[in-house]
């Protein structure tokens, strides 16, 4: 079904969802800190769904040996939406006066940099392992976010059922997609 929509339509649709998320919490929360805390939380959930679809699309493209145009468009959309998520997150940290521990945010900062740069480099990357480093690294950073949530390490964010589901969905995606690459390792040069 997503194939029926153009790149611009999908990008605008994603941005509209981000705006809707913002306005839901704009009207639902009186405190500006809560506005950005919840906007960041639900924007992150949208980013997870888009990331999983990007990874799935890359696996399909890899297996049928197509060009990466569709994947490039999707990871660009993911990058834009995740930058919006970052804006919500940064404002949540600011308005809620949350401490920043440089060592803890280093992995996430690298992932954000990769998310921004990858759409511009995707066609220049010839070795599959570098594409996989992108998808697995970004996914592992997301996974570790859910682990921290489940452990109760996030101030103002109690563990929820969603965090468990997201954790298991990411693990299953890593294993399923990894198995697909392993199964077809002779067909394609992974190194």
JOTACOR-V669288 format. One record per residue. N is the residue number from 1. RES is the residue in one small letter. PHI is phi in whole degrees, -180 to 180 (NA if undefined). PSI is psi in radians with two decimals (999 if undefined). Layout:
((N & RES & PHI & PSI) (N & RES & PHI & PSI))
This chain:
((1 & x & NA & -0.67) (2 & x & -64 & -0.49) (3 & x & -63 & -0.34) (4 & x & -78 & -0.24) (5 & x & -101 & 2.58) (6 & x & -80 & 2.91) (7 & x & -55 & -0.85) (8 & x & -63 & -0.72) (9 & x & -62 & -0.77) (10 & x & -66 & -0.71) (11 & x & -63 & -0.86) (12 & x & -63 & -0.70) (13 & x & -61 & -0.78) (14 & x & -62 & -0.76) (15 & x & -65 & -0.69) (16 & x & -63 & -0.71) (17 & x & -62 & -0.74) (18 & x & -61 & -0.73) (19 & x & -65 & -0.73) (20 & x & -62 & -0.77) (21 & x & -56 & -0.84) (22 & x & -59 & -0.85) (23 & x & -71 & -0.53) (24 & x & -58 & -0.83) (25 & x & -80 & -0.38) (26 & x & -62 & -0.72) (27 & x & -87 & -0.40) (28 & x & -89 & -0.44) (29 & x & -118 & 2.37) (30 & x & -86 & -0.55) (31 & x & -85 & 2.29) (32 & x & -64 & -0.56) (33 & x & -63 & -0.74) (34 & x & -68 & -0.65) (35 & x & -53 & -0.89) (36 & x & -79 & -0.52) (37 & x & -61 & -0.85) (38 & x & -75 & -0.60) (39 & x & -62 & -0.76) (40 & x & -64 & -0.74) (41 & x & -61 & -0.85) (42 & x & -80 & -0.49) (43 & x & -65 & -0.67) (44 & x & -63 & -0.64) (45 & x & -67 & -0.68) (46 & x & -63 & -0.76) (47 & x & -60 & -0.68) (48 & x & -60 & -0.81) (49 & x & -62 & -0.75) (50 & x & -67 & -0.72) (51 & x & -58 & -0.84) (52 & x & -60 & -0.69) (53 & x & -68 & -0.67) (54 & x & -61 & -0.82) (55 & x & -63 & -0.79) (56 & x & -58 & -0.78) (57 & x & -64 & -0.66) (58 & x & -64 & -0.76) (59 & x & -61 & -0.81) (60 & x & -62 & -0.77) (61 & x & -62 & -0.75) (62 & x & -61 & -0.81) (63 & x & -70 & -0.54) (64 & x & -103 & 0.15) (65 & x & 55 & 0.86) (66 & x & -97 & 2.99) (67 & x & -75 & 2.93) (68 & x & -96 & 0.29) (69 & x & -58 & -0.86) (70 & x & -63 & -0.76) (71 & x & -64 & -0.72) (72 & x & -59 & -0.80) (73 & x & -60 & -0.77) (74 & x & -66 & -0.76) (75 & x & -71 & -0.45) (76 & x & -66 & -0.81) (77 & x & -60 & -0.78) (78 & x & -57 & -0.76) (79 & x & -61 & -0.78) (80 & x & -64 & -0.82) (81 & x & -66 & -0.63) (82 & x & -74 & -0.48) (83 & x & -67 & -0.67) (84 & x & -63 & -0.77) (85 & x & -58 & -0.75) (86 & x & -61 & -0.71) (87 & x & -60 & -0.81) (88 & x & -61 & -0.74) (89 & x & -65 & -0.80) (90 & x & -62 & -0.72) (91 & x & -69 & -0.60) (92 & x & -64 & -0.78) (93 & x & -61 & -0.77) (94 & x & -66 & -0.93) (95 & x & -73 & -0.41) (96 & x & -97 & 0.05) (97 & x & 52 & 0.83) (98 & x & -85 & 2.46) (99 & x & -72 & 2.53) (100 & x & -109 & 2.13) (101 & x & -107 & 1.86) (102 & x & -50 & -0.73) (103 & x & -63 & -0.64) (104 & x & -73 & -0.53) (105 & x & -94 & -0.08) (106 & x & -59 & -0.82) (107 & x & -62 & -0.72) (108 & x & -67 & -0.65) (109 & x & -64 & -0.72) (110 & x & -64 & -0.72) (111 & x & -63 & -0.75) (112 & x & -61 & -0.74) (113 & x & -61 & -0.77) (114 & x & -62 & -0.73) (115 & x & -61 & -0.66) (116 & x & -75 & -0.70) (117 & x & -82 & -0.64) (118 & x & -53 & -0.81) (119 & x & -58 & -0.48) (120 & x & -84 & -0.32) (121 & x & -108 & -0.15) (122 & x & -54 & -0.72) (123 & x & -76 & -0.32) (124 & x & -87 & -0.28) (125 & x & -83 & 2.05) (126 & x & -98 & -0.46) (127 & x & -95 & 2.25) (128 & x & -58 & -0.60) (129 & x & -60 & -0.54) (130 & x & -73 & -0.60) (131 & x & -65 & -0.73) (132 & x & -67 & -0.62) (133 & x & -60 & -0.77) (134 & x & -58 & -0.98) (135 & x & -64 & -0.75) (136 & x & -73 & -0.67) (137 & x & -64 & -0.86) (138 & x & -60 & -0.74) (139 & x & -65 & -0.68) (140 & x & -67 & -0.66) (141 & x & -63 & -0.74) (142 & x & -61 & -0.78) (143 & x & -58 & -0.77) (144 & x & -67 & -0.50) (145 & x & -63 & -0.76) (146 & x & -69 & -0.60) (147 & x & -62 & -0.81) (148 & x & -61 & -0.70) (149 & x & -63 & -0.78) (150 & x & -64 & -0.56) (151 & x & -80 & -0.15) (152 & x & 80 & 0.40) (153 & x & -81 & -0.12) (154 & x & -98 & 2.12) (155 & x & -68 & 2.23) (156 & x & 82 & 0.21) (157 & x & -140 & 1.69) (158 & x & -73 & 2.60) (159 & x & -59 & 2.44) (160 & x & -128 & 2.89) (161 & x & -57 & -0.65) (162 & x & -55 & -0.69) (163 & x & -64 & -0.68) (164 & x & -66 & -0.79) (165 & x & -62 & -0.82) (166 & x & -61 & -0.73) (167 & x & -58 & -0.88) (168 & x & -70 & -0.63) (169 & x & -64 & -0.74) (170 & x & -64 & -0.77) (171 & x & -60 & -0.80) (172 & x & -63 & -0.74) (173 & x & -63 & -0.78) (174 & x & -59 & -0.81) (175 & x & -68 & -0.81) (176 & x & -64 & -0.83) (177 & x & -69 & -0.69) (178 & x & -61 & -0.71) (179 & x & -63 & -0.70) (180 & x & -60 & -0.75) (181 & x & -68 & -0.73) (182 & x & -63 & -0.74) (183 & x & -64 & -0.53) (184 & x & -110 & 0.43) (185 & x & -64 & -0.52) (186 & x & -75 & -0.54) (187 & x & -70 & -0.58) (188 & x & -126 & 2.54) (189 & x & -82 & 1.99) (190 & x & -90 & -0.28) (191 & x & -99 & 999))
